[in-house]
Amino acid sequence: MKTILQIEDNLANKLLIERVLEPHPYRLLHAADGETGVALALDEKPDLILIDMGLPDIDGQTVVTLLKQIPDLENVPIVAVTAWPADTAEKMARQYGCDGCITKPIDIRLFPAQIAAFLEND
């Protein structure tokens, strides 16, 4: 079973992603801020990390940079889940070191396939 870590401070977004992924065979973990997210990633070694770039303590870019410097995590795909405008989101996510980007609001019909694709490319 693949483990997905969601680093997201907005409760509504967290719950939506959990509901959409619940029917799928994933183990879902959650952190509400960057510091907790880094600690949880170190402890759990997830297969995929979904990160909101606007976190309350450490900005998403810094969290991604920290995670990519950890040998056990450097190859874990990190996907920005962001409300940035779609035309700039992918470019910004790549600049920040993410492996991809999903824009908010997420499309609940496409989201499971997007997640599966990132896990397959792992």
ChimeraX attribute file (.defattr): number of C-alpha atoms within 10 A of each C-alpha:
attribute: neighborCount
match mode: 1-to-1
recipient: residues
	/A:1	8
	/A:2	12
	/A:3	17
	/A:4	22
	/A:5	23
	/A:6	26
	/A:7	29
	/A:8	26
	/A:9	20
	/A:10	14
	/A:11	9
	/A:12	10
	/A:13	16
	/A:14	16
	/A:15	12
	/A:16	14
	/A:17	17
	/A:18	16
	/A:19	12
	/A:20	16
	/A:21	18
	/A:22	13
	/A:23	9
	/A:24	11
	/A:25	10
	/A:26	14
	/A:27	14
	/A:28	16
	/A:29	17
	/A:30	19
	/A:31	19
	/A:32	18
	/A:33	23
	/A:34	27
	/A:35	16
	/A:36	14
	/A:37	22
	/A:38	20
	/A:39	13
	/A:40	17
	/A:41	26
	/A:42	14
	/A:43	9
	/A:44	13
	/A:45	16
	/A:46	20
	/A:47	21
	/A:48	24
	/A:49	29
	/A:50	23
	/A:51	28
	/A:52	25
	/A:53	25
	/A:54	18
	/A:55	19
	/A:56	14
	/A:57	13
	/A:58	13
	/A:59	14
	/A:60	23
	/A:61	21
	/A:62	14
	/A:63	22
	/A:64	24
	/A:65	14
	/A:66	14
	/A:67	22
	/A:68	18
	/A:69	11
	/A:70	13
	/A:71	9
	/A:72	12
	/A:73	20
	/A:74	14
	/A:75	15
	/A:76	20
	/A:77	21
	/A:78	26
	/A:79	25
	/A:80	30
	/A:81	25
	/A:82	22
	/A:83	15
	/A:84	17
	/A:85	10
	/A:86	13
	/A:87	9
	/A:88	9
	/A:89	19
	/A:90	21
	/A:91	13
	/A:92	16
	/A:93	24
	/A:94	14
	/A:95	11
	/A:96	17
	/A:97	19
	/A:98	23
	/A:99	20
	/A:100	19
	/A:101	22
	/A:102	23
	/A:103	16
	/A:104	15
	/A:105	11
	/A:106	16
	/A:107	12
	/A:108	13
	/A:109	9
	/A:110	10
	/A:111	15
	/A:112	16
	/A:113	11
	/A:114	15
	/A:115	16
	/A:116	14
	/A:117	11
	/A:118	18
	/A:119	17
	/A:120	8
	/A:121	8
	/A:122	13
